[in-house]
Amino acid sequence: MSAAAKHVDVRFFWRLFEALPAAEAAIGEDDEAAQDVTTLRGRLNDLVHSGEGELADALRPLYIDYLAERD
């Protein structure tokens, strides 16, 4: 997250934004995933906290792909 933020990588953040509901569903947060699909506020909140806890673990492949592309 910090590398993308440092470089203001909008494409990465858009991919992350799109992946959030599926990642939440994968960790069993179905209610949260459904809410995020319908509300921008919920998705933005999750985007801010996407580097924390189980959600970060579910999004790890996305982070690894991003770092691999940058090298």
DRENVOLUM-396354 format. One record per residue: residue number from 1; chain; x, z, y of N, C-alpha, C, CB in turn. Coordinates in nm, 4 decimals. Glycine has a CB too. Layout:
resi | chain | neast | nup | nnorth | caeast | caup | canorth | ceast | cup | cnorth | cbeast | cbup | cbnorth
NUM | A | X | Z | Y | X | Z | Y | X | Z | Y | X | Z | Y
...
This chain:
resi | chain | neast | nup | nnorth | caeast | caup | canorth | ceast | cup | cnorth | cbeast | cbup | cbnorth
1 | A | 0.0818 | 0.0000 | -0.1195 | 0.0000 | 0.0000 | 0.0000 | 0.0860 | 0.0000 | 0.1256 | -0.0930 | 0.1197 | 0.0000
2 | A | 0.1925 | 0.0787 | 0.1247 | 0.2722 | 0.0885 | 0.2464 | 0.3429 | -0.0429 | 0.2798 | 0.3744 | 0.1998 | 0.2323
3 | A | 0.3857 | -0.1164 | 0.1766 | 0.4509 | -0.2456 | 0.2027 | 0.3523 | -0.3439 | 0.2643 | 0.5098 | -0.3042 | 0.0726
4 | A | 0.2307 | -0.3470 | 0.2128 | 0.1280 | -0.4372 | 0.2665 | 0.0895 | -0.3962 | 0.4081 | 0.0031 | -0.4379 | 0.1758
5 | A | 0.0791 | -0.2671 | 0.4324 | 0.0443 | -0.2193 | 0.5662 | 0.1557 | -0.2497 | 0.6651 | 0.0156 | -0.0688 | 0.5638
6 | A | 0.2801 | -0.2319 | 0.6212 | 0.3942 | -0.2581 | 0.7078 | 0.3982 | -0.4046 | 0.7514 | 0.5241 | -0.2207 | 0.6366
7 | A | 0.3612 | -0.4937 | 0.6595 | 0.3645 | -0.6372 | 0.6885 | 0.2292 | -0.6925 | 0.7328 | 0.4119 | -0.7125 | 0.5668
8 | A | 0.1314 | -0.6033 | 0.7495 | -0.0046 | -0.6407 | 0.7890 | -0.0514 | -0.7605 | 0.7044 | -0.0106 | -0.6751 | 0.9419
9 | A | -0.0463 | -0.7412 | 0.5730 | -0.0803 | -0.8469 | 0.4783 | -0.2322 | -0.8500 | 0.4553 | -0.0051 | -0.8259 | 0.3440
10 | A | -0.2998 | -0.9273 | 0.5354 | -0.4459 | -0.9348 | 0.5314 | -0.4938 | -0.9881 | 0.3970 | -0.4984 | -1.0235 | 0.6452
11 | A | -0.4227 | -1.0846 | 0.3405 | -0.4646 | -1.1423 | 0.2123 | -0.4655 | -1.0361 | 0.1024 | -0.3717 | -1.2587 | 0.1727
12 | A | -0.3625 | -0.9501 | 0.0991 | -0.3585 | -0.8438 | -0.0002 | -0.4756 | -0.7474 | 0.0189 | -0.2253 | -0.7682 | 0.0080
13 | A | -0.4986 | -0.7073 | 0.1428 | -0.6079 | -0.6132 | 0.1675 | -0.7431 | -0.6751 | 0.1345 | -0.6060 | -0.5666 | 0.3129
14 | A | -0.7587 | -0.8036 | 0.1544 | -0.8844 | -0.8695 | 0.1166 | -0.9010 | -0.8679 | -0.0354 | -0.8881 | -1.0155 | 0.1698
15 | A | -0.7933 | -0.8966 | -0.1095 | -0.7996 | -0.8918 | -0.2566 | -0.8321 | -0.7504 | -0.3033 | -0.6659 | -0.9393 | -0.3193
16 | A | -0.7730 | -0.6512 | -0.2402 | -0.8005 | -0.5121 | -0.2724 | -0.9454 | -0.4780 | -0.2419 | -0.7065 | -0.4194 | -0.1953
17 | A | -0.9935 | -0.5222 | -0.1282 | -1.1321 | -0.5003 | -0.0858 | -1.2292 | -0.5574 | -0.1890 | -1.1574 | -0.5645 | 0.0526
18 | A | -1.1985 | -0.6756 | -0.2419 | -1.2841 | -0.7385 | -0.3432 | -1.2754 | -0.6671 | -0.4782 | -1.2457 | -0.8853 | -0.3602
19 | A | -1.1613 | -0.6097 | -0.5096 | -1.1405 | -0.5462 | -0.6394 | -1.1944 | -0.4039 | -0.6483 | -0.9950 | -0.5452 | -0.6711
20 | A | -1.2226 | -0.3410 | -0.5371 | -1.2638 | -0.2003 | -0.5374 | -1.3868 | -0.1705 | -0.6230 | -1.2907 | -0.1567 | -0.3977
21 | A | -1.4981 | -0.2427 | -0.6105 | -1.6138 | -0.2080 | -0.6926 | -1.5868 | -0.2171 | -0.8431 | -1.7288 | -0.2977 | -0.6572
22 | A | -1.5134 | -0.3177 | -0.8863 | -1.4815 | -0.3311 | -1.0287 | -1.3901 | -0.2183 | -1.0746 | -1.4157 | -0.4671 | -1.0566
23 | A | -1.2947 | -0.1785 | -0.9911 | -1.2050 | -0.0686 | -1.0261 | -1.2822 | 0.0621 | -1.0373 | -1.0929 | -0.0554 | -0.9222
24 | A | -1.3754 | 0.0843 | -0.9478 | -1.4575 | 0.2059 | -0.9549 | -1.5439 | 0.2062 | -1.0800 | -1.5460 | 0.2185 | -0.8302
25 | A | -1.6000 | 0.0940 | -1.1137 | -1.6796 | 0.0851 | -1.2363 | -1.5918 | 0.1106 | -1.3583 | -1.7478 | -0.0532 | -1.2473
26 | A | -1.4693 | 0.0643 | -1.3560 | -1.3776 | 0.0821 | -1.4684 | -1.3424 | 0.2285 | -1.4918 | -1.2510 | 0.0026 | -1.4448
27 | A | -1.3439 | 0.3094 | -1.3867 | -1.3120 | 0.4520 | -1.4032 | -1.4379 | 0.5373 | -1.4140 | -1.2265 | 0.5009 | -1.2861
28 | A | -1.5534 | 0.4721 | -1.4271 | -1.6773 | 0.5453 | -1.4503 | -1.7532 | 0.5863 | -1.3262 | -1.6482 | 0.6646 | -1.5276
29 | A | -1.7166 | 0.5357 | -1.2117 | -1.7874 | 0.5687 | -1.0878 | -1.8880 | 0.4584 | -1.0559 | -1.6874 | 0.5877 | -0.9699
30 | A | -1.9848 | 0.4408 | -1.1460 | -2.0826 | 0.3329 | -1.1316 | -2.1669 | 0.3466 | -1.0052 | -2.1731 | 0.3291 | -1.2525
31 | A | -2.2073 | 0.4683 | -0.9716 | -2.2872 | 0.4891 | -0.8503 | -2.2084 | 0.4510 | -0.7256 | -2.3332 | 0.6354 | -0.8405
32 | A | -2.0830 | 0.4898 | -0.7252 | -1.9952 | 0.4584 | -0.6117 | -1.9751 | 0.3073 | -0.6009 | -1.8582 | 0.5300 | -0.6266
33 | A | -1.9566 | 0.2412 | -0.7137 | -1.9369 | 0.0961 | -0.7145 | -2.0613 | 0.0246 | -0.6625 | -1.9027 | 0.0470 | -0.8564
34 | A | -2.1786 | 0.0694 | -0.7049 | -2.3031 | 0.0069 | -0.6594 | -2.3224 | 0.0271 | -0.5097 | -2.4231 | 0.0639 | -0.7362
35 | A | -2.2902 | 0.1449 | -0.4611 | -2.3027 | 0.1730 | -0.3168 | -2.2068 | 0.0846 | -0.2374 | -2.2745 | 0.3231 | -0.2869
36 | A | -2.0863 | 0.0664 | -0.2883 | -1.9864 | -0.0126 | -0.2163 | -2.0253 | -0.1589 | -0.2044 | -1.8528 | -0.0017 | -0.2849
37 | A | -2.0969 | -0.2088 | -0.3007 | -2.1398 | -0.3482 | -0.2946 | -2.2388 | -0.3679 | -0.1806 | -2.2026 | -0.3916 | -0.4282
38 | A | -2.3164 | -0.2658 | -0.1510 | -2.4214 | -0.2796 | -0.0504 | -2.3834 | -0.2275 | 0.0883 | -2.5434 | -0.2085 | -0.0972
39 | A | -2.2777 | -0.1458 | 0.0984 | -2.2433 | -0.0915 | 0.2300 | -2.0974 | -0.1172 | 0.2655 | -2.2718 | 0.0580 | 0.2343
40 | A | -2.0768 | -0.1666 | 0.3831 | -1.9415 | -0.1908 | 0.4327 | -1.8680 | -0.0591 | 0.4548 | -1.9456 | -0.2720 | 0.5631
41 | A | -1.9386 | 0.0397 | 0.5014 | -1.8775 | 0.1696 | 0.5293 | -1.8176 | 0.2300 | 0.4023 | -1.9811 | 0.2656 | 0.5899
42 | A | -1.8911 | 0.2218 | 0.2915 | -1.8416 | 0.2741 | 0.1642 | -1.7168 | 0.2019 | 0.1174 | -1.9487 | 0.2638 | 0.0585
43 | A | -1.7153 | 0.0715 | 0.1332 | -1.5990 | -0.0061 | 0.0897 | -1.4780 | 0.0220 | 0.1786 | -1.6313 | -0.1564 | 0.0906
44 | A | -1.4986 | 0.0353 | 0.3073 | -1.3868 | 0.0666 | 0.3966 | -1.3288 | 0.2046 | 0.3657 | -1.4320 | 0.0600 | 0.5434
45 | A | -1.4159 | 0.3001 | 0.3381 | -1.3711 | 0.4343 | 0.3013 | -1.2878 | 0.4283 | 0.1738 | -1.4919 | 0.5292 | 0.2825
46 | A | -1.3338 | 0.3530 | 0.0755 | -1.2590 | 0.3412 | -0.0486 | -1.1277 | 0.2675 | -0.0278 | -1.3421 | 0.2703 | -0.1533
47 | A | -1.1261 | 0.1726 | 0.0614 | -1.0026 | 0.1007 | 0.0916 | -0.8975 | 0.1967 | 0.1457 | -1.0288 | -0.0124 | 0.1926
48 | A | -0.9395 | 0.2869 | 0.2315 | -0.8484 | 0.3859 | 0.2890 | -0.7918 | 0.4777 | 0.1799 | -0.9210 | 0.4694 | 0.3967
49 | A | -0.8737 | 0.5101 | 0.0803 | -0.8332 | 0.6046 | -0.0243 | -0.7955 | 0.5349 | -0.1548 | -0.9448 | 0.7038 | -0.0505
50 | A | -0.7735 | 0.4052 | -0.1520 | -0.7475 | 0.3302 | -0.2750 | -0.6126 | 0.3610 | -0.3385 | -0.7558 | 0.1839 | -0.2470
51 | A | -0.5264 | 0.4276 | -0.2688 | -0.3961 | 0.4631 | -0.3243 | -0.3927 | 0.6021 | -0.3852 | -0.2917 | 0.4533 | -0.2181
52 | A | -0.5089 | 0.6614 | -0.4075 | -0.5157 | 0.7996 | -0.4547 | -0.5882 | 0.8097 | -0.5884 | -0.5852 | 0.8873 | -0.3512
53 | A | -0.5432 | 0.8992 | -0.6732 | -0.6131 | 0.9378 | -0.7955 | -0.6370 | 0.8265 | -0.8962 | -0.7417 | 0.9959 | -0.7599
54 | A | -0.7494 | 0.8401 | -0.9679 | -0.7832 | 0.7455 | -1.0736 | -0.8061 | 0.6044 | -1.0195 | -0.9068 | 0.7928 | -1.1476
55 | A | -0.8579 | 0.5940 | -0.8992 | -0.8807 | 0.4625 | -0.8397 | -0.7479 | 0.3896 | -0.8223 | -0.9534 | 0.4756 | -0.7041
56 | A | -0.6460 | 0.4594 | -0.7796 | -0.5129 | 0.3981 | -0.7660 | -0.4620 | 0.3501 | -0.9009 | -0.4128 | 0.4979 | -0.7044
57 | A | -0.4862 | 0.4300 | -1.0045 | -0.4442 | 0.3897 | -1.1388 | -0.5162 | 0.2630 | -1.1834 | -0.4701 | 0.5026 | -1.2389
58 | A | -0.6456 | 0.2528 | -1.1528 | -0.7229 | 0.1345 | -1.1910 | -0.6780 | 0.0103 | -1.1135 | -0.8721 | 0.1594 | -1.1678
59 | A | -0.6284 | 0.0312 | -0.9936 | -0.5831 | -0.0806 | -0.9097 | -0.4343 | -0.1114 | -0.9263 | -0.6120 | -0.0502 | -0.7643
60 | A | -0.3658 | -0.0364 | -1.0089 | -0.2214 | -0.0533 | -1.0266 | -0.1805 | -0.1977 | -1.0575 | -0.1734 | 0.0370 | -1.1374
61 | A | -0.2517 | -0.2711 | -1.1464 | -0.2117 | -0.4111 | -1.1712 | -0.2122 | -0.4969 | -1.0441 | -0.3046 | -0.4738 | -1.2743
62 | A | -0.3062 | -0.4717 | -0.9560 | -0.3119 | -0.5456 | -0.8302 | -0.1892 | -0.5138 | -0.7435 | -0.4421 | -0.5117 | -0.7538
63 | A | -0.1513 | -0.3865 | -0.7389 | -0.0339 | -0.3463 | -0.6622 | 0.0936 | -0.4081 | -0.7206 | -0.0221 | -0.1931 | -0.6591
64 | A | 0.1034 | -0.4066 | -0.8530 | 0.2227 | -0.4625 | -0.9189 | 0.2324 | -0.6120 | -0.8935 | 0.2195 | -0.4348 | -1.0709
65 | A | 0.1204 | -0.6837 | -0.9037 | 0.1202 | -0.8271 | -0.8758 | 0.1662 | -0.8544 | -0.7329 | -0.0197 | -0.8861 | -0.8988
66 | A | 0.1184 | -0.7742 | -0.6404 | 0.1562 | -0.7923 | -0.4995 | 0.3071 | -0.7752 | -0.4825 | 0.0802 | -0.6916 | -0.4090
67 | A | 0.3612 | -0.6683 | -0.5401 | 0.5043 | -0.6433 | -0.5259 | 0.5877 | -0.7515 | -0.5960 | 0.5393 | -0.5052 | -0.5822
68 | A | 0.5402 | -0.8000 | -0.7101 | 0.6112 | -0.9057 | -0.7826 | 0.6123 | -1.0358 | -0.7025 | 0.5466 | -0.9291 | -0.9202
69 | A | 0.5033 | -1.0655 | -0.6336 | 0.4961 | -1.1859 | -0.5509 | 0.5909 | -1.1776 | -0.4313 | 0.3529 | -1.2080 | -0.5025
70 | A | 0.6127 | -1.0589 | -0.3795 | 0.6967 | -1.0414 | -0.2609 | 0.8448 | -1.0550 | -0.2927 | 0.6704 | -0.9061 | -0.1980
71 | A | 0.8839 | -1.0281 | -0.4163 | 1.0270 | -1.0351 | -0.4526 | 1.0717 | -1.1741 | -0.4839 | 1.0560 | -0.9474 | -0.5705
